[in-house]
Amino acid sequence: MIIINEDLCKGCHLCLFMCYKNVYAISSEANKKGVQLPYTNFEDRCTGCGVCELICPDQAITVDVNTNWWVGKEDNSFNPKFTNGKK
């Protein structure tokens, strides 16, 4: 459900601090750039809200589009009614 591009991530850990479900943890090993990357430790807790994807300054996180609320259910297209509030 959550994809972290290790080549783009600089290890700021904003995703870790912003996730209210505590999905992320910090790796104990550094990558080739010397950065301790976040990883999804408790992916089953993820609600697919997309906060981590939006907060990432390097666009290194992708939350599975098929589960996001702004995507149409039938054909996986953008849902134009997502902004419509209750009348």
VMD Tcl script that builds the backbone (N, CA, C; Angstrom):
set m [mol new atoms 261]
animate dup $m
set s [atomselect $m all]
$s set {name element resname resid chain x y z} {
  {N N MET 1 A 0.819 -1.189 0.000}
  {CA C MET 1 A 0.000 0.000 0.000}
  {C C MET 1 A 0.869 1.261 0.000}
  {N N ILE 2 A 1.956 1.285 0.759}
  {CA C ILE 2 A 2.829 2.453 0.832}
  {C C ILE 2 A 4.158 2.126 0.152}
  {N N ILE 3 A 4.569 2.994 -0.755}
  {CA C ILE 3 A 5.825 2.800 -1.469}
  {C C ILE 3 A 6.736 3.978 -1.146}
  {N N ILE 4 A 7.946 3.685 -0.671}
  {CA C ILE 4 A 8.933 4.718 -0.389}
  {C C ILE 4 A 10.075 4.569 -1.383}
  {N N ASN 5 A 10.303 5.609 -2.163}
  {CA C ASN 5 A 11.395 5.605 -3.126}
  {C C ASN 5 A 12.677 5.970 -2.389}
  {N N GLU 6 A 13.536 4.996 -2.182}
  {CA C GLU 6 A 14.760 5.199 -1.408}
  {C C GLU 6 A 15.734 6.154 -2.088}
  {N N ASP 7 A 15.645 6.284 -3.404}
  {CA C ASP 7 A 16.535 7.192 -4.118}
  {C C ASP 7 A 16.130 8.655 -3.919}
  {N N LEU 8 A 14.856 8.905 -3.675}
  {CA C LEU 8 A 14.377 10.272 -3.484}
  {C C LEU 8 A 14.378 10.710 -2.014}
  {N N CYS 9 A 14.213 9.783 -1.112}
  {CA C CYS 9 A 14.089 10.106 0.310}
  {C C CYS 9 A 15.413 10.629 0.871}
  {N N LYS 10 A 15.330 11.757 1.590}
  {CA C LYS 10 A 16.529 12.323 2.222}
  {C C LYS 10 A 16.560 12.073 3.724}
  {N N GLY 11 A 15.543 11.385 4.244}
  {CA C GLY 11 A 15.546 11.016 5.650}
  {C C GLY 11 A 15.108 12.116 6.600}
  {N N CYS 12 A 14.215 12.988 6.182}
  {CA C CYS 12 A 13.749 14.066 7.071}
  {C C CYS 12 A 12.793 13.547 8.141}
  {N N HIS 13 A 12.182 12.403 7.879}
  {CA C HIS 13 A 11.268 11.716 8.798}
  {C C HIS 13 A 9.988 12.490 9.096}
  {N N LEU 14 A 9.607 13.410 8.213}
  {CA C LEU 14 A 8.330 14.094 8.390}
  {C C LEU 14 A 7.167 13.109 8.344}
  {N N CYS 15 A 7.294 12.092 7.534}
  {CA C CYS 15 A 6.241 11.080 7.443}
  {C C CYS 15 A 6.039 10.392 8.797}
  {N N LEU 16 A 7.133 10.119 9.466}
  {CA C LEU 16 A 7.091 9.465 10.768}
  {C C LEU 16 A 6.374 10.344 11.784}
  {N N PHE 17 A 6.684 11.628 11.779}
  {CA C PHE 17 A 6.108 12.545 12.759}
  {C C PHE 17 A 4.666 12.930 12.445}
  {N N MET 18 A 4.279 12.931 11.168}
  {CA C MET 18 A 2.932 13.353 10.776}
  {C C MET 18 A 1.909 12.228 10.778}
  {N N CYS 19 A 2.344 10.991 10.741}
  {CA C CYS 19 A 1.404 9.870 10.680}
  {C C CYS 19 A 0.749 9.656 12.046}
  {N N TYR 20 A -0.551 9.871 12.109}
  {CA C TYR 20 A -1.264 9.737 13.378}
  {C C TYR 20 A -1.543 8.282 13.749}
  {N N LYS 21 A -1.283 7.368 12.847}
  {CA C LYS 21 A -1.466 5.940 13.124}
  {C C LYS 21 A -0.140 5.237 13.439}
  {N N ASN 22 A 0.953 5.996 13.470}
  {CA C ASN 22 A 2.282 5.453 13.772}
  {C C ASN 22 A 2.647 4.258 12.886}
  {N N VAL 23 A 2.480 4.449 11.600}
  {CA C VAL 23 A 2.769 3.407 10.617}
  {C C VAL 23 A 4.267 3.241 10.397}
  {N N TYR 24 A 5.015 4.331 10.499}
  {CA C TYR 24 A 6.431 4.334 10.135}
  {C C TYR 24 A 7.362 4.107 11.318}
  {N N ALA 25 A 8.533 3.591 10.997}
  {CA C ALA 25 A 9.641 3.475 11.943}
  {C C ALA 25 A 10.907 3.850 11.180}
  {N N ILE 26 A 11.991 4.088 11.915}
  {CA C ILE 26 A 13.256 4.463 11.297}
  {C C ILE 26 A 14.165 3.245 11.242}
  {N N SER 27 A 14.732 3.010 10.079}
  {CA C SER 27 A 15.639 1.883 9.886}
  {C C SER 27 A 16.898 2.070 10.732}
  {N N SER 28 A 17.399 0.988 11.258}
  {CA C SER 28 A 18.629 1.058 12.050}
  {C C SER 28 A 19.870 1.102 11.154}
  {N N GLU 29 A 19.703 0.760 9.888}
  {CA C GLU 29 A 20.817 0.770 8.940}
  {C C GLU 29 A 20.692 1.948 7.981}
  {N N ALA 30 A 21.818 2.519 7.634}
  {CA C ALA 30 A 21.841 3.636 6.690}
  {C C ALA 30 A 21.918 3.104 5.251}
  {N N ASN 31 A 21.354 3.879 4.328}
  {CA C ASN 31 A 21.433 3.496 2.917}
  {C C ASN 31 A 22.767 3.964 2.344}
  {N N LYS 32 A 22.922 3.897 1.025}
  {CA C LYS 32 A 24.195 4.254 0.386}
  {C C LYS 32 A 24.536 5.731 0.526}
  {N N LYS 33 A 23.528 6.567 0.835}
  {CA C LYS 33 A 23.762 7.991 1.047}
  {C C LYS 33 A 24.062 8.306 2.515}
  {N N GLY 34 A 23.998 7.289 3.359}
  {CA C GLY 34 A 24.228 7.496 4.782}
  {C C GLY 34 A 22.998 7.961 5.538}
  {N N VAL 35 A 21.832 7.742 4.963}
  {CA C VAL 35 A 20.571 8.197 5.542}
  {C C VAL 35 A 19.821 7.015 6.145}
  {N N GLN 36 A 19.303 7.214 7.343}
  {CA C GLN 36 A 18.441 6.197 7.954}
  {C C GLN 36 A 17.019 6.452 7.466}
  {N N LEU 37 A 16.567 5.604 6.589}
  {CA C LEU 37 A 15.281 5.788 5.933}
  {C C LEU 37 A 14.125 5.303 6.800}
  {N N PRO 38 A 12.954 5.896 6.601}
  {CA C PRO 38 A 11.758 5.360 7.248}
  {C C PRO 38 A 11.306 4.104 6.513}
  {N N TYR 39 A 10.592 3.259 7.200}
  {CA C TYR 39 A 9.968 2.104 6.565}
  {C C TYR 39 A 8.620 1.874 7.228}
  {N N THR 40 A 7.760 1.140 6.554}
  {CA C THR 40 A 6.425 0.891 7.096}
  {C C THR 40 A 6.494 -0.311 8.024}
  {N N ASN 41 A 6.437 -0.019 9.307}
  {CA C ASN 41 A 6.523 -1.057 10.321}
  {C C ASN 41 A 5.162 -1.665 10.618}
  {N N PHE 42 A 4.118 -0.844 10.563}
  {CA C PHE 42 A 2.761 -1.297 10.863}
  {C C PHE 42 A 1.816 -0.887 9.739}
  {N N GLU 43 A 2.040 -1.443 8.553}
  {CA C GLU 43 A 1.248 -1.050 7.393}
  {C C GLU 43 A -0.233 -1.398 7.559}
  {N N ASP 44 A -0.543 -2.377 8.387}
  {CA C ASP 44 A -1.942 -2.743 8.606}
  {C C ASP 44 A -2.711 -1.635 9.319}
  {N N ARG 45 A -2.028 -0.717 9.969}
  {CA C ARG 45 A -2.670 0.418 10.637}
  {C C ARG 45 A -3.042 1.533 9.664}
  {N N CYS 46 A -2.437 1.528 8.500}
  {CA C CYS 46 A -2.607 2.607 7.530}
  {C C CYS 46 A -4.053 2.717 7.066}
  {N N THR 47 A -4.576 3.946 7.085}
  {CA C THR 47 A -5.935 4.201 6.622}
  {C C THR 47 A -5.971 4.705 5.184}
  {N N GLY 48 A -4.791 4.951 4.607}
  {CA C GLY 48 A -4.727 5.463 3.240}
  {C C GLY 48 A -5.082 6.931 3.139}
  {N N CYS 49 A -4.919 7.687 4.227}
  {CA C CYS 49 A -5.295 9.107 4.228}
  {C C CYS 49 A -4.416 9.942 3.304}
  {N N GLY 50 A -3.171 9.542 3.097}
  {CA C GLY 50 A -2.282 10.242 2.186}
  {C C GLY 50 A -1.524 11.411 2.784}
  {N N VAL 51 A -1.605 11.608 4.108}
  {CA C VAL 51 A -0.885 12.713 4.743}
  {C C VAL 51 A 0.617 12.589 4.510}
  {N N CYS 52 A 1.143 11.398 4.634}
  {CA C CYS 52 A 2.582 11.193 4.441}
  {C C CYS 52 A 2.999 11.544 3.020}
  {N N GLU 53 A 2.173 11.190 2.072}
  {CA C GLU 53 A 2.464 11.488 0.662}
  {C C GLU 53 A 2.455 12.998 0.417}
  {N N LEU 54 A 1.520 13.696 1.029}
  {CA C LEU 54 A 1.416 15.139 0.840}
  {C C LEU 54 A 2.517 15.907 1.571}
  {N N ILE 55 A 2.932 15.429 2.727}
  {CA C ILE 55 A 3.915 16.144 3.543}
  {C C ILE 55 A 5.342 15.910 3.083}
  {N N CYS 56 A 5.588 14.861 2.338}
  {CA C CYS 56 A 6.949 14.525 1.912}
  {C C CYS 56 A 7.499 15.590 0.965}
  {N N PRO 57 A 8.562 16.304 1.378}
  {CA C PRO 57 A 9.094 17.373 0.519}
  {C C PRO 57 A 9.795 16.861 -0.738}
  {N N ASP 58 A 10.147 15.589 -0.754}
  {CA C ASP 58 A 10.856 15.026 -1.900}
  {C C ASP 58 A 9.979 14.152 -2.780}
  {N N GLN 59 A 8.696 14.068 -2.467}
  {CA C GLN 59 A 7.745 13.233 -3.198}
  {C C GLN 59 A 8.235 11.800 -3.300}
  {N N ALA 60 A 8.783 11.309 -2.194}
  {CA C ALA 60 A 9.345 9.963 -2.165}
  {C C ALA 60 A 8.328 8.909 -1.746}
  {N N ILE 61 A 7.159 9.335 -1.290}
  {CA C ILE 61 A 6.150 8.390 -0.786}
  {C C ILE 61 A 4.956 8.369 -1.719}
  {N N THR 62 A 4.499 7.177 -2.025}
  {CA C THR 62 A 3.278 6.993 -2.789}
  {C C THR 62 A 2.364 6.068 -2.002}
  {N N VAL 63 A 1.155 6.543 -1.734}
  {CA C VAL 63 A 0.145 5.706 -1.097}
  {C C VAL 63 A -0.703 5.140 -2.217}
  {N N ASP 64 A -0.986 3.855 -2.171}
  {CA C ASP 64 A -1.707 3.157 -3.234}
  {C C ASP 64 A -2.958 3.924 -3.642}
  {N N VAL 65 A -2.981 4.380 -4.885}
  {CA C VAL 65 A -4.069 5.207 -5.394}
  {C C VAL 65 A -5.410 4.470 -5.370}
  {N N ASN 66 A -5.400 3.178 -5.553}
  {CA C ASN 66 A -6.658 2.430 -5.623}
  {C C ASN 66 A -7.468 2.508 -4.339}
  {N N THR 67 A -6.838 2.821 -3.210}
  {CA C THR 67 A -7.566 2.851 -1.955}
  {C C THR 67 A -7.907 4.261 -1.488}
  {N N ASN 68 A -7.494 5.283 -2.220}
  {CA C ASN 68 A -7.738 6.658 -1.791}
  {C C ASN 68 A -9.172 7.078 -2.093}
  {N N TRP 69 A -9.723 7.917 -1.230}
  {CA C TRP 69 A -11.119 8.316 -1.308}
  {C C TRP 69 A -11.424 9.235 -2.477}
  {N N TRP 70 A -10.424 9.907 -3.041}
  {CA C TRP 70 A -10.692 10.829 -4.133}
  {C C TRP 70 A -10.675 10.152 -5.497}
  {N N VAL 71 A -10.520 8.840 -5.518}
  {CA C VAL 71 A -10.492 8.088 -6.767}
  {C C VAL 71 A -11.843 7.401 -6.953}
  {N N GLY 72 A -12.388 7.473 -8.171}
  {CA C GLY 72 A -13.646 6.804 -8.470}
  {C C GLY 72 A -13.523 5.302 -8.288}
  {N N LYS 73 A -14.545 4.677 -7.757}
  {CA C LYS 73 A -14.490 3.254 -7.429}
  {C C LYS 73 A -14.635 2.344 -8.649}
  {N N GLU 74 A -15.430 2.751 -9.624}
  {CA C GLU 74 A -15.723 1.868 -10.748}
  {C C GLU 74 A -14.550 1.736 -11.717}
  {N N ASP 75 A -14.028 2.871 -12.158}
  {CA C ASP 75 A -13.010 2.821 -13.207}
  {C C ASP 75 A -11.657 3.386 -12.769}
  {N N ASN 76 A -11.478 3.602 -11.462}
  {CA C ASN 76 A -10.198 4.056 -10.907}
  {C C ASN 76 A -9.785 5.433 -11.435}
  {N N SER 77 A -10.764 6.263 -11.826}
  {CA C SER 77 A -10.478 7.602 -12.322}
  {C C SER 77 A -10.688 8.629 -11.212}
  {N N PHE 78 A -10.299 9.856 -11.482}
  {CA C PHE 78 A -10.484 10.928 -10.518}
  {C C PHE 78 A -11.970 11.124 -10.255}
  {N N ASN 79 A -12.351 11.239 -9.002}
  {CA C ASN 79 A -13.744 11.388 -8.628}
  {C C ASN 79 A -14.073 12.879 -8.508}
  {N N PRO 80 A -14.807 13.449 -9.466}
  {CA C PRO 80 A -15.097 14.889 -9.430}
  {C C PRO 80 A -16.031 15.295 -8.303}
  {N N LYS 81 A -16.689 14.359 -7.667}
  {CA C LYS 81 A -17.638 14.665 -6.600}
  {C C LYS 81 A -17.005 14.653 -5.213}
  {N N PHE 82 A -15.696 14.508 -5.123}
  {CA C PHE 82 A -15.071 14.381 -3.823}
  {C C PHE 82 A -15.163 15.668 -3.007}
  {N N THR 83 A -15.387 16.824 -3.659}
  {CA C THR 83 A -15.472 18.080 -2.915}
  {C C THR 83 A -16.891 18.412 -2.520}
  {N N ASN 84 A -17.850 17.675 -3.009}
  {CA C ASN 84 A -19.240 17.973 -2.692}
  {C C ASN 84 A -19.541 17.623 -1.239}
  {N N GLY 85 A -19.942 18.634 -0.484}
  {CA C GLY 85 A -20.310 18.410 0.904}
  {C C GLY 85 A -21.764 17.999 1.024}
  {N N LYS 86 A -22.195 17.804 2.261}
  {CA C LYS 86 A -23.598 17.466 2.495}
  {C C LYS 86 A -24.482 18.666 2.180}
  {N N LYS 87 A -25.607 18.387 1.594}
  {CA C LYS 87 A -26.547 19.475 1.242}
  {C C LYS 87 A -27.636 19.581 2.260}
}
mol reanalyze $m
mol bondsrecalc $m
mol representation Tube
mol addrep $m
